[in-house]
Amino acid sequence: MSEQAVVEVTAAELQGPGVIACPNPKMALWSTHPRVFVDLSHNGEGKCPYCGTVYRLKAGEKIAHGH
């Protein structure tokens, strides 16, 4: 079993309220899958259901919660 990739992101990279899009622009075109939004708002970490990439907020980063 291979180890899954971990991508650390900043709050500025989020594409919505606590979400990040996967696949991300750094992934190879051949390995893409349908675009999904991974929710990081609960514990600062989320996993893509397609490729298993784990997205994690960098240490000290906060998700802006506002309406």
Buried (B, 14 or more C-beta within 10 A) or exposed (E): EEEEBEBEBEBEBBEEEBBBBBBBEEBEEEEEEEEBBBBBBEEBBBBBEBBEBBBBBEEEBEBEEEE
